[in-house]
Amino acid sequence: MCDLCMKHGAGGKWYLNAEHYSNAIAEKYNLRDFLMEQYKNFEQISVRKVHGFNAVGMGYKLKMPIIGRIVKHTAEKMLHSTKPPTNPFRAEGHIGQIVPIEDAIAILETCAAEPIIEKNCMCRYMSRGIKEACCINFGVMSEIVDRLPRFIPEKDKYFLTRQQAVDRFTEHNKKGYIGSIWFGPFPYINNLCSCASPECAGIRPRVDFGIKSIYKAEYIVDFNPDACTGCRACVAVCQFKAIAYDHSLRRITVDYGKCYGCGVCRHACKQKALYLKPRDEFPGFEREY
Amino acid sequence: MKGKTRITIDHAKCGDGAGVDPRACGACLRICGPAVFLLHETLGAKEENPYDPQKWRVTPLWLDLCTRCMKCVEACPEKAVSVEW
């Protein structure tokens, strides 16, 4: 169990605690106006200055001797904030975790607040200029997206039933997109995304700059060496370079430290040799979120 | 990679005010391997029309991830991108 689960999981995983999805939380923190203001200008957030810094050339800023550490600390403090959000132009309390398909289906079937909507991924739009409907939103967030034309998919039906949402998520997951669930802002959960690296604005800071903008999943992938035929289909789909092919063994090897536990590689394996195991069962990796 | 990479986009040729809508083109966004560029609405444009803003531009955001492949320079139909180091 990660820190978020310990504090907000009510004895389980934080994202399976239905309390965080309720409209009552959105009303309590007045998130309707906050989120509207934030998503109206969502693409601008990276170029706006926070404490005199914006994200332009972030890697160079982080390499500066003392300033780099201050920038990283400030960014993490902002993302992990549990205080009521104040400024819609910052990603305050916007922390997420990677979820495998089983947990995502549990979220959609039991926790997610109605109405459920699918919207164009804004990360893919702002970094590739491509509109692709693969994010699923819940509750108050759905009402907001419905008022912002650039996020609405170009088809008639974008309000989904629970079953349709599960089907859509499964489709994306099998395509190789990583499932991720987000507080946005804390303590309200409203986003279930299907992300791809390097476009995703949430995964990029973690993978490229080491800023904890997203936690690894509660699981790690493991495999049955006898079943592996060395076809390398899983190597191609892994977005974190956790799976490698070993030429002398003629099978794959998994780097547990690099694995984020998204479980997408399982769809690629025809031999069903890959499976997810809870992170607690890997000594040394229990606290590596 | 030695030194800092500087990517400049000439907003007189591409983006708000130039008559070229980067949302319609997006050649640099799609050709870039590490997705260095960011498509965003120009700061300050929100006051005019908050719901469907027409003023958009491209900013090179993750400069340190640039691999200096120069594909964006070749791909830009307006010759607005330049990469230096």
Interface residues (C-beta under 8 A of the other chain):
Chain A: K40 N41 E43 Q44 S46 V47 R48 A55 V56 G57 M58 G59 Y60 K63 Y125 M126 S127 R128 G129 I130 R147 L148 P149 R150 P198 E199 R204 D208
Chain B: K4 P22 R23 C25 G26 L29 R30 P34 A35 F37 L38 L39 H40 E41 L43 K46 P50 Y51 D52 T59 P60 L61 W62 L63 D64 L65
